[in-house]
């Protein structure tokens, strides 16, 4: 299991339930490595600001992580983590490799905007 304070997804079933129960979801699929840890740290901070988004992680090497690894949007990715943004259960944006806070917030604001 990843050592983060995020919600951990450990199975395809949990992944499906997370998407079914939340309109806006950001999942970081990676390892505890130098390209992934900064993304988890930003997500942990942003979780406090973006209350309408469910933030979660999934260990890249889990067999069930194929639900992310095998997405068509990830076909040409070479670096981890794979970060997937979901709106109403559909992939609306996918990125790979390290992301800055500015890149993450831009994606959150663009793809997971909140309408009150």
C-alpha positions as CSV (number, residue, x, y, z in Angstrom):
1,X,0.0,0.0,0.0
2,X,1.2,3.5,-0.7
3,X,2.2,5.6,2.3
4,X,0.0,8.6,1.7
5,X,-2.9,10.2,3.5
6,X,-5.1,9.8,0.5
7,X,-7.9,7.3,0.0
8,X,-6.3,4.0,-1.2
9,X,-7.9,2.0,-4.0
10,X,-6.9,-1.6,-3.8
11,X,-9.2,-3.3,-6.3
12,X,-11.2,-2.9,-9.5
13,X,-14.3,-3.1,-7.3
14,X,-13.1,-0.2,-5.1
15,X,-12.2,1.8,-8.2
16,X,-15.7,1.2,-9.7
17,X,-17.4,2.2,-6.4
18,X,-15.4,5.3,-6.1
19,X,-16.4,6.4,-9.6
20,X,-20.0,5.4,-9.0
21,X,-20.3,7.4,-5.7
22,X,-18.4,10.6,-6.7
23,X,-19.0,13.1,-9.5
24,X,-15.4,14.4,-9.5
25,X,-12.4,12.0,-8.9
26,X,-8.7,12.4,-9.3
27,X,-6.6,9.2,-9.0
28,X,-2.9,9.1,-8.9
29,X,-1.6,5.6,-9.9
30,X,2.1,5.3,-9.0
31,X,4.8,4.1,-6.6
32,X,6.6,5.8,-3.7
33,X,9.2,7.2,-6.1
34,X,10.6,10.7,-6.8
35,X,8.2,11.4,-9.7
36,X,5.1,10.3,-7.7
37,X,5.6,11.6,-4.1
38,X,5.4,15.3,-5.1
39,X,2.0,14.6,-6.8
40,X,0.7,12.8,-3.7
41,X,1.8,15.7,-1.5
42,X,0.0,18.2,-3.7
43,X,-3.1,16.1,-3.7
44,X,-3.1,15.9,0.1
45,X,-3.0,19.7,0.2
46,X,-5.5,20.3,-2.5
47,X,-8.0,17.9,-0.9
48,X,-8.6,20.6,1.7
49,X,-9.4,23.2,-1.0
50,X,-11.3,21.1,-3.5
51,X,-14.0,19.6,-1.3
52,X,-16.1,18.6,-4.4
53,X,-13.3,16.3,-5.7
54,X,-12.5,12.9,-4.3
55,X,-8.7,12.4,-4.3
56,X,-7.3,8.8,-4.2
57,X,-4.2,6.8,-5.0
58,X,-3.7,3.3,-6.5
59,X,-0.5,1.4,-6.4
60,X,0.8,1.0,-10.0
61,X,2.0,-2.6,-9.5
62,X,-1.3,-4.0,-8.2
63,X,-2.8,-6.4,-10.7
64,X,-6.1,-4.5,-10.4
65,X,-4.4,-1.2,-11.4
66,X,-4.9,-2.4,-14.9
67,X,-8.1,-0.4,-14.8
68,X,-5.9,2.6,-15.0
69,X,-2.8,1.2,-16.8
70,X,-4.8,-0.1,-19.7
71,X,-6.9,3.0,-20.3
72,X,-6.8,4.1,-23.9
73,X,-5.8,7.6,-22.6
74,X,-2.7,6.1,-21.0
75,X,-1.6,4.1,-24.1
76,X,1.4,6.4,-24.9
77,X,2.5,7.1,-21.3
78,X,6.1,6.2,-20.4
79,X,6.5,7.8,-16.9
80,X,4.6,7.3,-13.7
81,X,2.5,8.4,-12.0
82,X,-0.5,8.1,-14.3
83,X,-3.0,10.7,-13.0
84,X,-6.6,10.3,-14.2
85,X,-9.3,12.9,-13.8
86,X,-12.9,11.5,-13.9
87,X,-16.2,13.4,-14.3
88,X,-19.3,11.4,-13.8
89,X,-17.3,8.1,-14.1
90,X,-15.7,9.1,-17.5
91,X,-12.1,10.0,-18.1
92,X,-11.9,13.7,-18.9
93,X,-8.1,14.1,-18.6
94,X,-5.1,11.9,-18.1
95,X,-1.5,12.9,-17.4
96,X,1.8,11.1,-16.7
97,X,5.0,11.9,-14.9
98,X,5.5,14.6,-12.2
99,X,3.0,17.4,-12.1
100,X,3.4,20.8,-10.5
101,X,0.7,22.3,-8.2
102,X,-0.2,24.7,-11.1
103,X,-0.6,21.9,-13.6
104,X,-2.8,20.0,-11.2
105,X,-5.0,22.9,-10.2
106,X,-5.4,23.9,-13.9
107,X,-6.7,20.4,-14.7
108,X,-9.0,20.4,-11.6
109,X,-10.4,23.8,-12.6
110,X,-10.8,22.9,-16.2
111,X,-12.1,19.4,-16.0
112,X,-13.6,19.0,-12.6
113,X,-15.2,22.4,-12.2
114,X,-17.7,22.8,-9.4
115,X,-21.1,24.2,-10.1
116,X,-23.0,25.2,-7.0
